[in-house]
Amino acid sequence: MNAVLSNSLGALKGWFGKKRQRDDELPVRAHLESGGARPVRLMAFDQALVAVVCTLVALGVVMVYSASIAMPDNPKFANYSQSYFLQRHLLALAIGFVVALVAVQVPISVWEKHAPAVFVVSLILLVVVLVPFIGKVVNFSRRWIPLGVMNFQPSELAKLAVALYAANYMVRRMDARENFFRAVSPMVVAVAFVGVLLLRQPDMGAFIVIATIAMGILFLGGVNARMFFLIALVMLATLALFLAFDDLRRERILAYLDPWNPKYAQGKGYQLTHSLIALGRGEIFGQGLGSSVEKLHYLPEAHTDFLLAVIGEELGFVGVATVIVLFFWLTRRLFHIGRQAIALDRVFAGLLCQGIGIWIGFQAFINMGVNLGVLPTKGLTLPLMSYGGSAILMNLIALALVLRVDIENRTLMRGGRA
């Protein structure tokens, strides 16, 4: 009897043991097919992310050419060829893709280590651009440093530098998140210093984006919500005081509220009214590629700040909606990669991705809002699409860092090391 029980228990033990061993041998990521369980193939990088970025860039190239092709008819650009802005845009893209390919080879740990140094370099350049005979003045703003092949805008580097520095800062101050002065005040001082330099150019739009990036990373990093809203209120109060003593920007706000008023229609509301006219002419399917009338010297800065208005006129509601959906998907994907990195205990990488997501998504939102008349006019370009060498360069480098984070995430999920 004992022998029979022993043999039965042995058989059951062996059966359950083999079953458990077989379960342990199954891959973590598997899907069931008619032929049995097979591992899902994990790509080396996010191909959908690259495809969406390339789609936005390609559409931007086409629309920049369309929006700038008639500019030589203006006496101000009489010496330029019809493809002048297209050529410079393609040059900036070529430089940006080469630098991005280099950046994606650098481990995120290196970027984390040198984040404070990148921030200091951006501050130095923000000071240098204000020096007479160095900084280039365009439309009463001193924002560019001439480099021969392109004019570099330090405020674009500052956006990436603040994202790097804020993510690094939150990792270093993780234990002080509940203490306002220890966790928040040093970062507020750093952003305020950047703001002073930017407002000297002046570049209010860049300061708003940079402040939003820093505040977003602080909030996502775990800073107490009450502290976060206190900072937001202080910044809004500061902005209100700034507008109260700045006649130019106050006039812009008033023009935005009533752009068709004869007092503003030919002044501060001129760009907005013509942007709305362009979007209205586009209707559902647009007037056709190259058929915009507003780009014929009616709508200023059609190839930069108001590129979306030209898209709306030529490609209609369908074109504008496509651009909005692509930017929404891109922003959502950047946040997803960031959350994935944080789940893998890579806090700096995760916060950096989310900070870049805030940058791309918020700046696109502001540019679209300005073009559609729901936000006051700001000198902010549409990321990845508008004409502008520095902006394109820094956008591509930032997205290369996100792609690097995704590559390291996938390596870790395979059981390797980042």
SULCORJO-V128108 format. One record per backbone hydrogen bond with DSSP energy under -1.0 kcal/mol. CO is the residue of the C=O (numbers start at 1). NH is the residue of the N-H. Records with the same first field share a line. If there is no record, write none. Layout:
BEGIN
CO->NH + NH
END
This chain:
BEGIN
1->5
2->6
3->7
4->8
5->9
6->10
7->11
8->12
9->13
10->14
11->15
12->16
13->17
14->18
15->19
16->20
17->21
18->22
19->23
20->24
21->25
23->26
29->40
31->38
33->36
36->33
38->31
45->47
46->50
47->51
48->52
49->53
50->54
51->55
52->56
53->57
54->58
55->59
56->60
57->61
58->62
59->63
60->64
61->65
62->66
63->67
64->68
65->69
68->71
70->73
71->74
74->77
75->78
77->80
81->84
83->87
84->88
85->89
86->90
87->91
88->92
89->93
90->94
91->95
92->96
93->97
94->98
95->99
96->100
97->101
98->102
99->103
100->104
102->105
103->106
107->111
108->112
109->113
110->114
114->118
115->119
116->120
117->121
118->122
119->123
120->124
121->125
122->126
123->127
124->128
125->129
127->130
128->131
131->134 + 135
136->143 + 144
138->141
141->138
144->136
145->152
147->149
150->147
152->145
153->156
154->158
155->159
156->160
157->161
158->162
159->163
160->164
161->165
162->166
163->167
164->168
165->169
166->170
167->171
168->172
169->173
173->176
176->179
177->224
179->183
180->184 + 185
184->188
185->189
186->190
187->191
188->192
189->193
190->194
191->195
192->196
193->197
194->198
195->199
198->201 + 203
201->142
203->207
204->208
205->209
206->210
207->211
208->212
209->213
210->214
211->215
212->216
213->217
214->218
215->219
216->220
217->221
218->223
219->222
224->228
225->229
226->230
227->231
228->232
229->233
230->234
231->235
232->236
233->237
234->238
235->239
236->240
237->241
238->242
239->243
240->244
241->245
246->250
247->251
248->252
249->253
250->254
251->255
252->256
253->257
254->258
258->261
261->264 + 265
264->267 + 269
267->270
269->273
270->274
271->275
272->276
273->277
274->278
275->279
276->280
277->281
278->282
282->286
283->317
284->318
288->291
293->296
294->298 + 299
295->297
301->304 + 306
303->387
304->307
306->310
307->311
308->312
309->313
310->314
311->315
313->287
314->288
315->319
316->320
317->321
318->322
319->323
320->324
321->325
322->326
323->327
324->328
325->329
326->330
327->331
328->332
329->333
330->334
331->335
332->336
333->337
334->338
335->339
336->340
337->341
338->342
339->343
340->344
341->346
342->345
346->350
347->351
348->352
349->353
350->354
351->355
352->356
353->357
354->358
355->359
356->360
357->361
358->362
359->363
360->364
361->365
362->366
363->367
364->368
365->369
366->370
367->371
368->372
369->374 + 375
378->380
382->385 + 386
388->392
389->393
390->394
391->395
392->396
393->397
394->398
395->399
396->400
397->401
398->402
399->403
400->404
401->405
402->406
403->407
404->408
405->409
406->410
407->411
408->412
409->413
410->414
411->416
412->415
END
